[in-house]
């Protein structure tokens, strides 16, 4: 192997979008650290504790009942998506998160899934305080997770919404695999 390649360290600039007071975004480094911790916690059986910490650290305040309901939803989702050490490749998790994982090693696949799950979970954790309502804590948590999934994990929407995403916008309604125009 060429020794020059071993010492190559390119400078990388990371461009951040401006933050508002209510929206803290994870930096790329924070996201990678959180993903590594998520993989460690999944293996150690400490997933729920990790998710509560992630929700609490996402910025803003979430009522405890909503936080606990959201942590349960995220834990169920993480168990489906985030692999334990030594599990088979996770192509279905990649599809749910909108990732292309072909050509990556099993470890890299697991890390990419964990990184995108952290992004999704952090966004879901910010959503309850953006749209609090008189709904039950469970309904607020589902609404927050579904809103984050629309952006970061579109393949999870059917599982989170019971198969019916009927969010209206203008003169059309979105349903799984269909868009219905109401006023042509």
N, C-alpha and C positions, 0 to 999 in steps of 0.2 A: 504494500500500500504506500502511496505517495505520502511522505512525512509532512509535506506542505499542507495537505488537506486536514491533518490532525490539528494544526495550529491556526486554522482559518476561523476567525471570529468576526463576522460582519456586524456592522452597526445597524441596529434596527430602530426605526422611529415608530412609536405608537401614537396614533392620533386619537385623541379623546374628544367626545362631543361635550359641549358645555352642559353642566349639571344645573338643575333647578334645586331649590331648597328641599323639596319633597321627594325628589327622585335621585337616589344614589345609584350609580351604575358600577358594576364590578369592573375593575381593570382587567386586562388580559392576565396579568400575573396573579391577581387575587382569584380569578376564575380557575386558573390552573391549580393553585394551592387548595382551593375548596374542592376541586375534583379529586385531587390526590387524597384529601382527608375523607371525602365521601367513600372512595374505594376502600380505605382502611376501616372506616366505621361499618360498612356493609359486611366486611369479613369478620369483624369483632362482634357483630350483633348489636351495635349501638346506634342503629339507624334513626330511631325516633328522637333520641337525644340530639343527634347531629342536626336533624331537620328543625327542631325547636330553636336551636342556636342560630341556624341559617335564617329562619323567619325573623327572629328577634334582631339579628344584625343587618337585615335588609333595608333598614331605614324606615322611619315612621313608627307608629305604634299600632299594634293589632290587639284587640281585646283577647283576653285569654281563651274564652270559648271558641272564638273564630280561629285563633292560632292553633289550638288543639285539633280542631276539625280539619284545618288545612294541613297540619302535620300528618294526620291519618291518611288523607288523600294522597299527599306526596309520598308517604311511606309505601302505600299500596302500589303507586306508580313506579317508584324506585325499585321495588322488588321485582317488578315485571321487566324493567329496562336495564338496570345496572347489574352487571354480572359479578358473581363471586369469583375469587381467584380460582383459576383452573377450569372455568366453564367454557363451553364451546363458543365459536364466533357468534356474534349477536346481530345478524343481519336484520331481523325483524325490529329490534330496538332502533337500529339506524334508520330504517324506513319510517318509523313512528316519529322520530325526531327530525326527519328530512335530511339525513346524512348519507353520504356515499362512503362506505367503509371498505370496499374491495381493494385489495392490494396492501392493506395494513396488517401488521401482526396482531395477534389476539390481544396483547397488552395495549397496543395503540388503539385498537378498536374499543376496548373497555374504557380507556382514558378519554377518547373522544365522546363516547356516550355519556360518561360521567360529567365531562365539561359542559356539554349541552344540557344535561339534566340540571346542573347547577344554575345555568342561565335561565332555564324555564322556571325552576323553583324560586329563584330570587325575584323574578318578575311576578310570579304568583303571590309572593309574600308582600309585594308592594301594592297589589291591587285592592285588598279589602279596605284600606284607609282611603283610597281614591273614590270608592263608591259604597260608603256604608249605607245600610238600609235597615228596614224593620224586619227583614227576613230572619230566619233562624240562622244560627252560626254555621250550620252545615250548608245551607243554601248560599250564604255569603262566600264560604270557602269554595264551593263548587263553581260559583260564578267567577271568582278570582282565578282559579286554576284553568277554567275554560278560556277566559280572556287571555291569559298568558300562553295557553296552548295554541290559540289562533295565530300568534306571532312566532312562537319558538318550537312548537311541537304539534303541527296540524294533524298528524296521524293519531294523536291521543284524544282528539275531540269526541269521537263516537264513544269511547270508554268513559269520558268524563261527563258527557251530557246525556248518556243513555241512548245514543244513536240519533238524536234529533237536535241539531243546531239550527234553531229557527230565529236567529238574530235578524231583525228587519233593518233595512237601510234603504230609504227611498221607496221605489215602487217594485221591489223584488224581495224574495225571501230565500235564504240559503237553507237547503236540506242536504243531508248526506248524499253526495254524488249528483245533486241537481240544484239548479237555480231556477226558481219559478218567478216569471214576470207577472206582476199583478195587473198592471194597467198598460197594455201594449200600445 
